[in-house]
Amino acid sequence: MSDFTGTWFITGASRGIGLEMTKQLLTSPTATVFALCRSPATATGLHTLKLSAGIKGTLHIVQLDVADAASIESGAKEVLKLLNGKGLDYVINNAGIAFGADFAFNFSPEDLLKCMTSNVIGPALISRALYPAIEKSTRKVVVNITSGLASIQNDHGPKATSYSISKYALNMLTYKQAREKPDLIAFVVDPGRVKTDLGGPGAVLEPHESVFGILKHVSGATPDCAGRFFGYRGNEIPR
Ligand SMILES: NC(=O)c1ccc[n+]([C@@H]2O[C@H](COP(=O)([O-])OP(=O)(O)OC[C@H]3O[C@@H](n4cnc5c(N)ncnc54)[C@H](OP(=O)(O)O)[C@@H]3O)[C@@H](O)[C@H]2O)c1
């Protein structure tokens, strides 16, 4: 069993990769997980997890819509209250949206704006709102979940334009966060092509495989990781 000692904050915990992260972290009795979701009332996967016998750590389910600045404020405030003066060790900005079938010469400005709002501005405001608690931690790890499609050097071609632009911007945000706060271990991780609603039918990895690798890398992150772009196995991805 892995040791996930510490306080963890994960957005988009209702399903997919976020739910699997929450599940794996809670196998550790010394993990406290703040599972943020847009609609706690319908987050059945999280409620089932809370009642399951396999859960050893502490789970708090908190409402937060990453596309809504007021919801970010109130969700972060609620987490700070629950922390009761303790530090926040790991922030994982996982929630994200994608519009897969657009191109540079036919994209919808509305879809690009939606991608930027949820995939970039949301994570930026979340880390900002949580900073008072991150600052108190001895870990200070911020992980923004990106996509391999954000790599220009790996040349993924013209597809998924709005999504790729937003994830590329998320990578830049993360670099800026790491440069502004030298003691912050902020980096991006591509989970790989994972079988979730977003990953779609062509995906190759089971959520547990991707998440196992991500959590191993994230829980062992060192200051040297700051500002960098990793795959789910901790492999470096070119920018
Ligand atoms: N799966 C892949 O192959 C793949 C590849 C590369 C990168 N990624 C990245 O991995 C992350 C997780 O993706 P996934 O595959 O787990 O996707 P998913 O199964 O579609 O789940 C997306 C999660 O994000 C949440 N979310 C979306 N918009 C939100 C909002 N406005 N406020 C709060 N939560 C919101 C969803 O909540 P609701 O249940 O409320 O909708 C859901 O929990 C994303 O950042 C994605 O870009 C995934």
PDBQT file of the ligand as one rigid body, heavy atoms in Angstrom, charges set to zero:
ROOT
HETATM    1  N1  LIG A 301      -8.988  10.907 -20.386  1.00  0.00    +0.000 N 
HETATM    2  C1  LIG A 301      -7.965  11.249 -21.142  1.00  0.00    +0.000 C 
HETATM    3  O1  LIG A 301      -7.572  10.497 -22.071  1.00  0.00    +0.000 OA
HETATM    4  C2  LIG A 301      -7.214  12.526 -20.886  1.00  0.00    +0.000 A 
HETATM    5  C3  LIG A 301      -6.072  12.792 -21.689  1.00  0.00    +0.000 A 
HETATM    6  C4  LIG A 301      -5.357  13.966 -21.446  1.00  0.00    +0.000 A 
HETATM    7  C5  LIG A 301      -5.755  14.830 -20.446  1.00  0.00    +0.000 A 
HETATM    8  N2  LIG A 301      -6.869  14.550 -19.693  1.00  0.00    +0.000 N 
HETATM    9  C6  LIG A 301      -7.240  15.509 -18.641  1.00  0.00    +0.000 C 
HETATM   10  O2  LIG A 301      -7.509  14.814 -17.438  1.00  0.00    +0.000 OA
HETATM   11  C7  LIG A 301      -8.453  15.561 -16.652  1.00  0.00    +0.000 C 
HETATM   12  C8  LIG A 301      -9.578  14.652 -16.197  1.00  0.00    +0.000 C 
HETATM   13  O3  LIG A 301     -10.228  14.155 -17.357  1.00  0.00    +0.000 OA
HETATM   14  P1  LIG A 301     -11.125  12.832 -17.363  1.00  0.00    +0.000 P 
HETATM   15  O4  LIG A 301     -10.628  11.989 -18.470  1.00  0.00    +0.000 OA
HETATM   16  O5  LIG A 301     -11.245  12.260 -16.012  1.00  0.00    +0.000 OA
HETATM   17  O6  LIG A 301     -12.516  13.480 -17.847  1.00  0.00    +0.000 OA
HETATM   18  P2  LIG A 301     -14.030  13.144 -17.492  1.00  0.00    +0.000 P 
HETATM   19  O7  LIG A 301     -14.198  11.693 -17.219  1.00  0.00    +0.000 OA
HETATM   20  O8  LIG A 301     -14.815  13.788 -18.567  1.00  0.00    +0.000 OA
HETATM   21  O9  LIG A 301     -14.243  13.919 -16.111  1.00  0.00    +0.000 OA
HETATM   22  C9  LIG A 301     -14.136  15.309 -16.099  1.00  0.00    +0.000 C 
HETATM   23  C10 LIG A 301     -14.271  15.779 -14.669  1.00  0.00    +0.000 C 
HETATM   24  O10 LIG A 301     -14.146  17.204 -14.688  1.00  0.00    +0.000 OA
HETATM   25  C11 LIG A 301     -15.278  17.738 -14.053  1.00  0.00    +0.000 C 
HETATM   26  N3  LIG A 301     -15.640  19.062 -14.545  1.00  0.00    +0.000 N 
HETATM   27  C12 LIG A 301     -15.823  19.479 -15.817  1.00  0.00    +0.000 A 
HETATM   28  N4  LIG A 301     -16.195  20.770 -15.841  1.00  0.00    +0.000 NA
HETATM   29  C13 LIG A 301     -16.260  21.160 -14.544  1.00  0.00    +0.000 A 
HETATM   30  C14 LIG A 301     -16.591  22.360 -13.899  1.00  0.00    +0.000 A 
HETATM   31  N5  LIG A 301     -16.958  23.457 -14.581  1.00  0.00    +0.000 N 
HETATM   32  N6  LIG A 301     -16.512  22.419 -12.542  1.00  0.00    +0.000 NA
HETATM   33  C15 LIG A 301     -16.141  21.342 -11.818  1.00  0.00    +0.000 A 
HETATM   34  N7  LIG A 301     -15.853  20.156 -12.370  1.00  0.00    +0.000 NA
HETATM   35  C16 LIG A 301     -15.904  20.072 -13.710  1.00  0.00    +0.000 A 
HETATM   36  C17 LIG A 301     -16.405  16.749 -14.289  1.00  0.00    +0.000 C 
HETATM   37  O11 LIG A 301     -17.442  16.990 -13.364  1.00  0.00    +0.000 OA
HETATM   38  P3  LIG A 301     -19.022  16.681 -13.688  1.00  0.00    +0.000 P 
HETATM   39  O12 LIG A 301     -19.229  15.233 -13.313  1.00  0.00    +0.000 OA
HETATM   40  O13 LIG A 301     -19.741  17.635 -12.813  1.00  0.00    +0.000 OA
HETATM   41  O14 LIG A 301     -19.230  16.952 -15.140  1.00  0.00    +0.000 OA
HETATM   42  C18 LIG A 301     -15.642  15.453 -14.087  1.00  0.00    +0.000 C 
HETATM   43  O15 LIG A 301     -15.492  15.174 -12.713  1.00  0.00    +0.000 OA
HETATM   44  C19 LIG A 301      -8.907  16.729 -17.546  1.00  0.00    +0.000 C 
HETATM   45  O16 LIG A 301      -8.203  17.898 -17.200  1.00  0.00    +0.000 OA
HETATM   46  C20 LIG A 301      -8.510  16.284 -18.941  1.00  0.00    +0.000 C 
HETATM   47  O17 LIG A 301      -8.283  17.368 -19.801  1.00  0.00    +0.000 OA
HETATM   48  C21 LIG A 301      -7.600  13.419 -19.892  1.00  0.00    +0.000 A 
ENDROOT
TORSDOF 0
